[in-house]
Amino acid sequence: MIVEVCKAALALFEQNVSPNTVFATHADFVELAKLPAVILYWPEVEELRINQDRTVVKNPDGTTTITPPPQLYTLRFECEILAETLADLGALQDKIALLFAANPYWSVQGTEYPVRLESLATGTVREGEVSIPHR
């Protein structure tokens, strides 16, 4: 399910923030054809919780079906915004904030998952390129 959540996040960023959005790990070297761009980093699993409530259903034929509790993951994504100007950087930051404000739940395979934006960091400009770590 983690892969499906990552694919959904990538699709939402491509549709709502920048079509030039890619996934990477922190060890990857990412080559970008153009700026502005957003790099989403593979998530860290912060917490594994098991909901202790099992589902018990009495079937019409007299049998009982017991469904084990679901495993719940808390995923932390980081992203980096790359832009040539501070105006482009600001525009992408605004789009990210709007994405989270307009979509407090993301649907993945028919299940709604709550999401939240923890912070929008400030960017830096280096040699005509603006880079912002998004944590």
PLY file of the C-alpha trace (Angstrom):
ply
format ascii 1.0
element vertex 135
property float x
property float y
property float z
element edge 134
property int vertex1
property int vertex2
end_header
0.00 0.00 0.00
2.94 2.36 0.58
3.80 2.23 -3.13
0.21 3.11 -4.03
0.26 6.10 -1.64
3.54 7.27 -3.23
2.04 7.00 -6.71
-1.02 8.97 -5.58
1.18 11.68 -4.04
3.23 11.94 -7.24
0.08 12.22 -9.37
-1.39 14.94 -7.12
1.85 16.94 -7.22
2.10 16.58 -11.01
-1.51 17.73 -11.47
-1.62 20.50 -8.87
1.92 21.77 -8.27
4.22 21.07 -11.23
4.17 18.58 -14.09
7.93 18.50 -13.57
7.72 16.46 -10.33
9.89 13.39 -9.78
10.38 10.78 -7.05
13.82 10.02 -5.66
15.61 8.65 -2.64
18.08 10.80 -0.75
20.89 8.75 -2.32
19.68 9.30 -5.90
21.23 11.72 -8.34
18.29 13.37 -10.06
18.69 14.92 -13.49
16.08 17.52 -14.34
15.47 18.74 -17.87
14.04 22.07 -16.79
13.10 24.24 -13.85
10.98 24.83 -11.86
10.78 21.32 -10.50
9.73 19.42 -7.39
11.57 16.39 -6.07
9.55 14.14 -3.75
11.72 11.91 -1.61
10.70 8.35 -0.81
8.89 8.45 2.55
10.16 7.35 5.91
7.81 5.10 7.83
7.53 7.01 11.08
5.21 4.77 12.99
3.62 1.39 12.57
0.39 1.06 14.48
-1.96 -1.86 14.64
-5.53 -1.04 15.44
-6.35 -3.64 18.09
-10.03 -3.89 17.12
-10.75 -7.01 15.11
-13.86 -7.15 12.97
-16.13 -10.03 13.91
-19.03 -10.81 11.57
-21.67 -13.51 12.11
-22.50 -14.99 8.72
-26.02 -16.10 7.71
-24.85 -19.72 7.57
-23.95 -19.63 11.28
-20.18 -19.26 10.81
-18.15 -16.36 12.11
-15.62 -14.37 10.08
-12.87 -12.60 12.01
-10.87 -9.98 10.12
-7.48 -9.06 11.63
-6.85 -5.43 12.54
-5.37 -3.24 9.81
-1.79 -2.05 9.98
-1.58 1.74 9.90
1.54 3.58 8.74
2.51 7.18 9.24
4.57 8.27 6.25
6.77 11.36 6.24
7.56 12.74 2.80
10.16 15.39 2.15
10.34 17.37 -1.03
12.70 19.86 -2.58
11.59 22.73 -4.76
14.01 23.94 -7.43
13.43 27.17 -9.29
15.37 29.83 -11.19
13.74 32.79 -9.43
12.25 33.57 -6.07
8.95 34.30 -7.83
8.88 30.76 -9.25
9.78 29.39 -5.83
6.98 31.35 -4.17
4.47 30.23 -6.80
5.32 26.56 -6.16
5.13 27.06 -2.40
1.67 28.59 -2.83
0.57 25.66 -5.00
1.76 23.17 -2.39
-0.07 25.02 0.39
-3.24 25.11 -1.74
-2.92 21.40 -2.55
-2.95 20.49 1.13
-5.64 23.04 2.03
-7.96 21.81 -0.73
-7.23 18.11 -0.16
-7.06 17.29 3.58
-7.75 13.65 2.63
-6.12 11.80 -0.27
-7.96 8.86 -1.78
-5.89 5.76 -2.55
-7.64 2.66 -3.86
-10.97 3.80 -2.44
-9.65 4.62 1.05
-9.36 8.19 2.33
-6.15 9.06 4.18
-5.70 12.25 6.22
-2.71 14.38 5.20
-1.14 17.51 6.62
1.53 19.97 5.62
3.97 20.42 8.46
6.07 23.31 7.18
7.08 25.44 4.25
10.75 26.30 4.63
12.45 29.31 3.10
14.53 28.89 -0.03
18.02 29.92 -1.02
19.39 31.16 -4.34
22.65 29.75 -5.69
24.10 30.53 -9.10
20.75 31.35 -10.64
19.02 28.37 -9.03
16.72 28.48 -6.04
16.56 25.40 -3.86
14.22 24.77 -0.95
14.20 21.68 1.21
10.58 20.95 2.07
10.33 19.03 5.35
0 1
1 2
2 3
3 4
4 5
5 6
6 7
7 8
8 9
9 10
10 11
11 12
12 13
13 14
14 15
15 16
16 17
17 18
18 19
19 20
20 21
21 22
22 23
23 24
24 25
25 26
26 27
27 28
28 29
29 30
30 31
31 32
32 33
33 34
34 35
35 36
36 37
37 38
38 39
39 40
40 41
41 42
42 43
43 44
44 45
45 46
46 47
47 48
48 49
49 50
50 51
51 52
52 53
53 54
54 55
55 56
56 57
57 58
58 59
59 60
60 61
61 62
62 63
63 64
64 65
65 66
66 67
67 68
68 69
69 70
70 71
71 72
72 73
73 74
74 75
75 76
76 77
77 78
78 79
79 80
80 81
81 82
82 83
83 84
84 85
85 86
86 87
87 88
88 89
89 90
90 91
91 92
92 93
93 94
94 95
95 96
96 97
97 98
98 99
99 100
100 101
101 102
102 103
103 104
104 105
105 106
106 107
107 108
108 109
109 110
110 111
111 112
112 113
113 114
114 115
115 116
116 117
117 118
118 119
119 120
120 121
121 122
122 123
123 124
124 125
125 126
126 127
127 128
128 129
129 130
130 131
131 132
132 133
133 134
